[in-house]
Amino acid sequence: MATRRSKHARRVLVLGGGIAGIAAALDLSQRGIAVTLVESRERLGGRASSFFDAKSGLWLDNCQHVTLGCCSAYLGLLSRLGVERAIRWDDEQYWVEAGGRTTVLRPGRLPAPMHGLPSFLRARFLTVAEKARIAGALAQMGLLRRFDHEAQTFGQLLDDLGQRDSERRKFWDPIIISACNLHPDRVSALPAIQVFQDAFLAGARASRMGVLMVPLGSIYERAREAIRNAGGRLILGESVARFGARVATLASGQTLDADAVICALPFEKAFLCAEDELKRRDERFAGLARMKHSPILGVHLFFDRPVMRLPHSVLVGRETQWLFRKDPEGKVIHAVVSAADGWMPLEPEEITRRVLGDLLACFPQAASAELRLSRPVKERRASFAYTPGFEALRPASVSEEADTPVLAGDYTSTGWPATMEGAARSGCSAAALFRRPERALV
């Protein structure tokens, strides 16, 4: 049985400074628990962070991250950091076809799940027959028990719901590839159904899209200040070499001990660095060894004149799924290619050529603009690959075995796909374990 000593922990090591680690460390430090947060980089944020680009002279995000109105834990974290006003909320989505024809999808006054129906029926990129089939599938999807479909792909579910190739290419693919970072023929139907049930069908507020108007790195600088101001300690630029239930050894040889450890490292690092004896007796780590990644490509494009006035655009039927305007004029564009396995071997010049081709196909007026700078960013380990069977690999935060660390990260059993919301939920849940008198931590 698990011991009952950890719920009284006054010293906690948090390993990993991504969103999960930030959420856990901030919560604990603000409640008076002595937290030491260890992060291998010099800055917090993990995969959802920024870097300084010498060529542009700007801080650039690794990739464009967005949030939705239903993402309560992540929005709560931003609120605690005092940066919630840095989000630009968009109620409209702009779907742009080759040639430039644009459809605006926006919520109407009807109650959920019918709130989006009026603008959907006016969508010009879909035929009447395609709209009818999609609407029928959405109606059925809202009634599904999503965990019953974990073992099949979303593509197989779309077949069962009578969806044809044209509907997939125009509608389902852009949404699911972006939301789940896998093609519908690879992703489990479980997270894909959740995307529609919890966001698109849940009401206008739940489906609102929020885009941070400042670099992600500046947000997490606030986290560094907040944790330190609450008495927490940060060790940055130091990698974890080995960890157990109450101790961590850094690559420098320094050993840190505490009453408990929250491991918020990426799943591959958590498996690699866990003590061998811990991996033998804690069955949660066996699942980590079988998890795989899915990559994302972000491409920052700098033009000499405006090329896109819209705040963002979904490119219908293109390999590049999204474009985001990053400046008031529309001269700086961030292109996003999710599920980008086939792009990872490409050289920057070829990446730029292909993305630019997608942009010009949908915004032909941009042909007169000169591309001054292109900065492709490959995030090879952007998210876990939520394929059928993945749910069984996801570990709980705590183990029934005594003397084991708490696990935090979007890959844990959060009930969410690989998102900032999932990471924030896991960090908050890990911290909450330390204040539940009825639950002993292990």
C-alpha positions as CSV (number, residue, x, y, z in Angstrom):
1,M,0.0,0.0,0.0
2,A,1.1,3.6,-0.5
3,T,2.5,5.4,2.4
4,R,0.8,8.5,3.8
5,R,3.8,10.6,4.3
6,S,3.7,12.5,1.0
7,K,0.5,14.4,1.5
8,H,2.4,16.3,4.3
9,A,5.3,17.0,1.9
10,R,6.9,20.4,2.5
11,R,9.6,20.1,-0.2
12,V,8.8,19.0,-3.7
13,L,11.0,18.6,-6.7
14,V,9.3,19.4,-10.1
15,L,11.3,18.0,-13.0
16,G,10.6,19.7,-16.3
17,G,9.6,23.3,-17.0
18,G,7.0,22.9,-19.6
19,I,3.4,23.8,-19.1
20,A,2.7,20.8,-16.8
21,G,5.7,21.6,-14.6
22,I,4.9,25.3,-14.6
23,A,1.3,24.6,-13.5
24,A,2.4,22.3,-10.7
25,A,5.2,24.4,-9.4
26,L,3.2,27.6,-9.4
27,D,0.3,26.0,-7.6
28,L,2.5,24.4,-4.9
29,S,4.8,27.4,-4.3
30,Q,1.8,29.7,-3.9
31,R,0.5,27.4,-1.2
32,G,3.7,27.6,0.8
33,I,5.3,24.4,-0.3
34,A,9.1,24.6,-1.0
35,V,9.4,23.9,-4.7
36,T,12.5,23.3,-6.7
37,L,11.8,23.4,-10.5
38,V,14.5,21.9,-12.7
39,E,14.5,22.6,-16.5
40,S,17.2,21.7,-19.0
41,R,16.8,24.9,-21.0
42,E,17.5,28.4,-19.9
43,R,13.9,29.3,-20.4
44,L,10.6,27.8,-19.3
45,G,7.8,26.6,-21.6
46,G,9.2,23.3,-23.0
47,R,7.8,22.6,-26.5
48,A,5.4,25.5,-26.3
49,S,8.0,28.2,-26.1
50,S,10.0,30.8,-28.1
51,F,13.5,31.3,-29.4
52,F,15.5,34.4,-30.5
53,D,16.0,34.5,-34.3
54,A,19.1,36.5,-35.1
55,K,18.1,36.9,-38.8
56,S,14.8,38.6,-38.0
57,G,15.8,40.1,-34.7
58,L,12.6,38.8,-33.2
59,W,11.5,36.2,-30.6
60,L,9.6,33.6,-32.5
61,D,7.4,30.8,-31.3
62,N,8.5,27.2,-32.1
63,C,5.0,26.8,-33.6
64,Q,1.7,28.7,-33.5
65,H,-0.3,27.5,-30.5
66,V,-3.9,28.3,-30.1
67,T,-6.4,27.7,-27.3
68,L,-10.2,27.3,-27.2
69,G,-12.8,28.6,-25.0
70,C,-13.3,25.1,-23.5
71,C,-9.7,25.0,-22.3
72,S,-10.4,25.9,-18.7
73,A,-7.2,24.8,-17.0
74,Y,-4.9,26.5,-19.5
75,L,-6.9,29.7,-19.4
76,G,-6.9,29.5,-15.6
77,L,-3.1,29.3,-15.7
78,L,-2.8,32.4,-17.9
79,S,-5.2,34.2,-15.6
80,R,-3.0,33.4,-12.6
81,L,0.0,34.7,-14.5
82,G,-2.0,37.9,-15.3
83,V,-1.6,37.5,-19.1
84,E,-5.2,36.6,-20.1
85,R,-5.6,39.9,-21.9
86,A,-2.7,38.9,-24.3
87,I,-5.2,36.5,-26.0
88,R,-7.0,37.7,-29.1
89,W,-10.3,35.8,-29.3
90,D,-11.7,35.0,-32.8
91,D,-15.4,33.9,-33.1
92,E,-15.0,33.5,-36.9
93,Q,-13.0,31.0,-38.8
94,Y,-11.9,31.9,-42.3
95,W,-11.7,29.0,-44.8
96,V,-9.9,30.0,-48.0
97,E,-10.0,28.0,-51.2
98,A,-7.5,28.0,-54.2
99,G,-8.2,31.2,-56.0
100,G,-9.0,33.2,-52.9
101,R,-12.7,32.5,-52.3
102,T,-13.4,32.7,-48.6
103,T,-16.0,31.3,-46.3
104,V,-16.5,32.6,-42.8
105,L,-17.8,30.1,-40.3
106,R,-19.2,31.8,-37.2
107,P,-21.6,31.0,-34.4
108,G,-25.2,32.1,-34.6
109,R,-28.0,32.6,-32.1
110,L,-29.3,29.1,-32.1
111,P,-28.6,26.9,-29.1
112,A,-25.8,24.4,-29.1
113,P,-25.2,22.2,-31.0
114,M,-27.0,24.1,-33.7
115,H,-25.2,27.4,-33.2
116,G,-22.9,26.9,-36.1
117,L,-25.5,25.6,-38.6
118,P,-26.6,28.8,-40.4
119,S,-23.0,29.8,-41.5
120,F,-22.2,26.2,-42.2
121,L,-25.1,26.0,-44.6
122,R,-23.8,29.1,-46.4
123,A,-20.3,27.6,-46.7
124,R,-19.2,28.0,-50.3
125,F,-16.4,25.5,-50.3
126,L,-18.9,22.6,-49.8
127,T,-21.6,21.4,-52.1
128,V,-25.1,20.9,-50.9
129,A,-24.6,17.1,-50.9
130,E,-21.4,17.4,-48.9
131,K,-23.0,19.7,-46.3
132,A,-25.8,17.2,-45.9
133,R,-23.5,14.3,-45.3
134,I,-21.2,16.3,-42.9
135,A,-24.2,17.6,-40.9
136,G,-25.6,14.0,-40.6
137,A,-22.2,12.8,-39.4
138,L,-21.9,15.6,-36.9
139,A,-25.4,14.9,-35.5
140,Q,-24.4,11.2,-34.9
141,M,-21.0,12.1,-33.5
142,G,-22.6,14.3,-30.8
143,L,-24.3,11.2,-29.4
144,L,-21.4,8.8,-29.5
145,R,-19.7,7.4,-26.4
146,R,-16.2,8.2,-27.5
147,F,-14.3,5.7,-25.4
148,D,-16.2,2.9,-27.2
149,H,-14.4,4.0,-30.4
150,E,-10.8,4.2,-29.1
151,A,-9.7,1.1,-30.9
152,Q,-10.6,2.3,-34.4
153,T,-9.2,5.2,-36.4
154,F,-11.2,8.3,-37.0
155,G,-10.9,7.5,-40.7
156,Q,-12.7,4.2,-40.1
157,L,-15.4,6.0,-38.1
158,L,-15.9,8.5,-41.0
159,D,-16.4,5.5,-43.3
160,D,-19.0,4.2,-40.9
161,L,-20.7,7.6,-41.0
162,G,-20.8,7.7,-44.8
163,Q,-18.2,10.4,-45.4
164,R,-16.6,10.6,-48.8
165,D,-13.1,11.7,-49.9
166,S,-14.3,15.2,-50.8
167,E,-15.7,15.8,-47.4
168,R,-12.6,14.5,-45.7
169,R,-10.2,16.6,-47.8
170,K,-12.2,19.8,-47.5
171,F,-13.6,19.6,-43.9
172,W,-12.6,16.7,-41.7
173,D,-8.8,16.6,-42.5
174,P,-8.0,20.3,-41.8
175,I,-9.8,20.1,-38.4
176,I,-8.5,16.8,-37.1
177,I,-5.0,17.0,-38.5
178,S,-4.6,20.4,-36.8
179,A,-6.3,19.4,-33.5
180,C,-4.8,15.9,-33.1
181,N,-1.6,16.2,-35.1
182,L,-2.3,13.0,-37.0
183,H,-4.1,12.2,-40.2
184,P,-7.6,10.8,-39.6
185,D,-6.4,7.4,-41.0
186,R,-3.9,7.2,-38.1
187,V,-5.5,9.0,-35.2
188,S,-7.7,7.1,-32.7
189,A,-11.4,8.1,-33.1
190,L,-11.5,8.9,-29.3
191,P,-9.7,12.2,-29.3
192,A,-11.2,13.2,-32.7
193,I,-14.7,12.7,-31.4
194,Q,-13.8,14.8,-28.3
195,V,-12.7,17.7,-30.4
196,F,-16.2,17.9,-31.9
197,Q,-18.1,17.1,-28.7
198,D,-16.3,19.4,-26.4
199,A,-15.5,22.3,-28.7
200,F,-17.3,22.5,-32.0
201,L,-20.7,21.1,-30.8
202,A,-20.6,22.4,-27.2
203,G,-21.5,26.0,-27.9
204,A,-20.2,29.3,-29.2
205,R,-18.1,30.1,-26.1
206,A,-16.4,26.6,-26.1
207,S,-15.4,26.8,-29.7
208,R,-13.9,30.3,-29.6
209,M,-10.3,30.3,-30.8
210,G,-7.8,32.2,-28.8
211,V,-4.4,33.3,-30.3
212,L,-1.7,34.7,-28.0
213,M,-0.6,38.1,-29.3
214,V,2.8,37.9,-27.6
215,P,5.6,35.3,-27.9
216,L,5.0,32.3,-25.7
217,G,8.3,32.8,-24.0
218,S,7.3,36.1,-22.6
219,I,4.3,34.4,-20.9
220,Y,6.4,31.9,-19.2
221,E,8.8,34.5,-18.0
222,R,5.9,35.6,-15.9
223,A,5.8,32.1,-14.5
224,R,9.4,32.2,-13.5
225,E,8.8,35.5,-11.7
226,A,5.7,34.2,-10.0
227,I,7.3,31.0,-8.8
228,R,10.3,32.8,-7.4
229,N,8.1,35.5,-5.8
230,A,6.2,32.7,-4.0
231,G,9.5,31.3,-2.6
232,G,10.1,28.7,-5.2
233,R,13.6,27.9,-6.5
234,L,14.4,27.4,-10.2
235,I,17.4,25.5,-11.6
236,L,17.6,26.3,-15.3
237,G,20.1,25.0,-17.9
238,E,20.5,21.7,-15.9
239,S,19.4,18.3,-17.2
240,V,18.0,15.5,-15.1
241,A,20.2,12.4,-15.3
242,R,18.3,10.1,-12.9
243,F,15.3,10.4,-10.6
244,G,13.4,8.4,-8.1
245,A,10.5,9.0,-5.7
246,R,12.4,11.5,-3.5
247,V,15.6,12.3,-5.3
248,A,17.0,13.5,-8.6
249,T,20.6,13.6,-9.9
250,L,21.5,16.2,-12.4
251,A,23.8,15.8,-15.3
252,S,26.3,18.0,-13.4
253,G,26.4,15.4,-10.6
254,Q,24.4,17.5,-8.2
255,T,21.9,15.5,-6.1
256,L,18.6,17.0,-5.0
257,D,16.3,15.4,-2.5
258,A,12.8,16.3,-1.3
259,D,9.7,14.8,0.3
260,A,8.3,14.0,-3.2
261,V,9.1,14.3,-6.9
262,I,6.7,15.4,-9.6
263,C,8.2,14.2,-13.0
264,A,6.9,16.6,-15.7
265,L,9.6,15.6,-18.2
266,P,8.5,14.5,-21.7
267,F,7.6,10.8,-21.7
268,E,10.7,9.7,-23.5
269,K,12.9,11.5,-21.0
270,A,10.9,10.2,-18.1
271,F,11.5,6.7,-19.2
272,L,15.1,7.2,-19.9
273,C,15.9,8.9,-16.6
274,A,13.8,6.9,-14.2
275,E,15.9,4.7,-11.9
276,D,16.1,1.1,-13.1
277,E,14.6,-0.2,-9.9
278,L,11.7,2.2,-10.2
279,K,10.9,1.1,-13.7
280,R,10.9,-2.6,-12.6
281,R,8.3,-2.2,-10.0
282,D,6.2,0.7,-11.3
283,E,4.2,-0.6,-14.3
284,R,3.4,2.9,-15.5
285,F,6.8,3.2,-17.1
286,A,6.3,0.2,-19.4
287,G,3.7,2.2,-21.3
288,L,6.0,5.1,-21.7
289,A,8.5,3.0,-23.6
290,R,5.9,2.2,-26.3
291,M,4.7,5.8,-26.9
292,K,5.6,7.6,-30.1
293,H,5.8,11.2,-31.4
294,S,4.1,13.1,-34.2
295,P,5.9,16.2,-35.6
296,I,4.7,19.7,-36.5
297,L,6.3,22.2,-38.8
298,G,6.0,25.9,-38.3
299,V,7.2,28.4,-41.0
300,H,7.7,32.1,-40.3
301,L,7.4,34.1,-43.5
302,F,8.4,37.8,-43.8
303,F,7.2,39.8,-46.8
304,D,8.0,43.3,-48.1
305,R,4.2,44.1,-48.3
306,P,0.9,42.8,-46.9
307,V,-0.1,39.4,-48.2
308,M,-3.0,38.5,-45.9
309,R,-5.4,40.8,-44.2
310,L,-7.4,38.0,-42.4
311,P,-6.3,37.3,-38.8
312,H,-5.9,33.6,-39.8
313,S,-7.0,31.2,-42.5
314,V,-7.7,27.5,-43.0
315,L,-6.4,26.5,-46.4
316,V,-8.9,24.2,-48.0
317,G,-7.4,21.1,-49.5
318,R,-3.8,22.2,-49.1
319,E,-0.8,20.5,-47.3
320,T,-0.4,23.7,-45.2
321,Q,-3.4,23.7,-43.0
322,W,-3.3,27.2,-41.3
323,L,-1.9,30.6,-41.9
324,F,-1.7,33.2,-39.0
325,R,-1.1,36.9,-39.5
326,K,1.5,38.0,-37.0
327,D,1.5,41.7,-37.5
328,P,-1.1,44.4,-38.0
329,E,-0.3,44.9,-41.7
330,G,-0.2,41.2,-42.8
331,K,3.4,41.2,-43.9
332,V,4.5,38.5,-41.3
333,I,2.8,35.2,-41.6
334,H,3.2,32.0,-39.6
335,A,2.3,28.8,-41.6
336,V,1.5,25.6,-39.8
337,V,1.8,22.0,-41.1
338,S,0.6,19.4,-38.6
339,A,1.2,15.7,-38.9
340,A,4.3,16.8,-40.8
341,D,6.2,13.4,-41.0
342,G,6.8,13.8,-44.7
343,W,8.2,17.3,-44.3
344,M,10.9,16.4,-41.7
345,P,13.6,15.3,-44.3
346,L,13.1,18.4,-46.5
347,E,15.6,21.2,-46.7
348,P,14.5,24.7,-45.7
349,E,14.4,25.9,-49.3
350,E,12.0,23.1,-50.3
351,I,9.8,23.6,-47.3
352,T,9.6,27.3,-48.1
353,R,8.8,26.6,-51.8
354,R,5.9,24.3,-50.9
355,V,4.4,26.5,-48.2
356,L,4.7,29.5,-50.4
357,G,2.9,27.6,-53.2
358,D,0.0,26.9,-50.8
359,L,-0.1,30.6,-49.7
360,L,-0.1,31.9,-53.3
361,A,-2.7,29.4,-54.4
362,C,-5.1,30.8,-51.9
363,F,-4.0,34.4,-51.9
364,P,-3.0,35.0,-55.5
365,Q,-2.8,38.7,-54.9
366,A,0.4,38.0,-52.8
367,A,2.3,37.1,-56.0
368,S,3.6,40.7,-56.3
369,A,5.1,40.5,-52.8
370,E,8.8,39.7,-52.2
371,L,9.6,37.1,-49.6
372,R,12.4,38.7,-47.5
373,L,13.0,35.9,-45.0
374,S,11.7,32.4,-44.3
375,R,12.4,30.6,-41.0
376,P,11.1,26.9,-41.0
377,V,11.0,25.3,-37.5
378,K,10.8,21.6,-37.2
379,E,9.3,20.3,-34.0
380,R,10.0,16.6,-34.4
381,R,8.6,15.6,-30.9
382,A,5.8,18.1,-30.9
383,S,3.1,15.8,-29.5
384,F,2.4,12.2,-28.7
385,A,0.9,10.1,-31.5
386,Y,-2.7,9.3,-30.3
387,T,-3.1,6.2,-32.4
388,P,-5.6,3.4,-31.5
389,G,-4.4,1.6,-28.4
390,F,-2.6,4.7,-27.0
391,E,-5.2,5.3,-24.3
392,A,-4.1,2.1,-22.5
393,L,-0.5,3.3,-22.4
394,R,-1.3,6.6,-20.6
395,P,-0.2,6.5,-17.0
396,A,-2.1,7.8,-14.0
397,S,-0.5,10.6,-12.0
398,V,0.1,8.3,-9.0
399,S,0.9,4.6,-8.7
400,E,-0.5,2.1,-6.2
401,E,3.1,1.2,-5.4
402,A,4.8,2.9,-2.5
403,D,7.7,5.3,-3.0
404,T,7.0,6.3,-6.6
405,P,7.0,9.8,-8.2
406,V,4.0,11.7,-9.3
407,L,3.8,11.9,-13.1
408,A,2.6,15.0,-15.0
409,G,2.4,15.8,-18.7
410,D,-0.1,15.9,-21.5
411,Y,0.7,12.2,-22.1
412,T,-0.7,11.2,-18.8
413,S,-4.3,10.1,-18.3
414,T,-5.9,13.6,-18.6
415,G,-8.8,12.7,-20.8
416,W,-7.5,15.2,-23.4
417,P,-5.4,15.0,-26.6
418,A,-1.9,16.4,-26.8
419,T,-2.7,20.0,-26.0
420,M,-1.6,22.8,-23.8
421,E,-4.9,22.2,-22.0
422,G,-4.0,18.6,-21.3
423,A,-0.6,19.6,-20.0
424,A,-2.1,22.3,-17.7
425,R,-4.7,19.9,-16.4
426,S,-2.0,17.3,-15.5
427,G,0.1,19.8,-13.7
428,C,-2.8,21.1,-11.7
429,S,-3.9,17.6,-10.9
430,A,-0.4,16.7,-9.7
431,A,-0.3,19.7,-7.4
432,A,-3.8,19.1,-6.1
433,L,-2.8,15.6,-4.8
434,F,-0.7,17.4,-2.2
435,R,-3.7,19.1,-0.6
436,R,-6.2,16.2,-0.5
437,P,-6.3,14.9,3.1
438,E,-8.2,11.7,2.0
439,R,-5.6,10.8,-0.6
440,A,-2.1,9.7,0.2
441,L,0.6,10.6,-2.4
442,V,3.2,8.1,-3.4
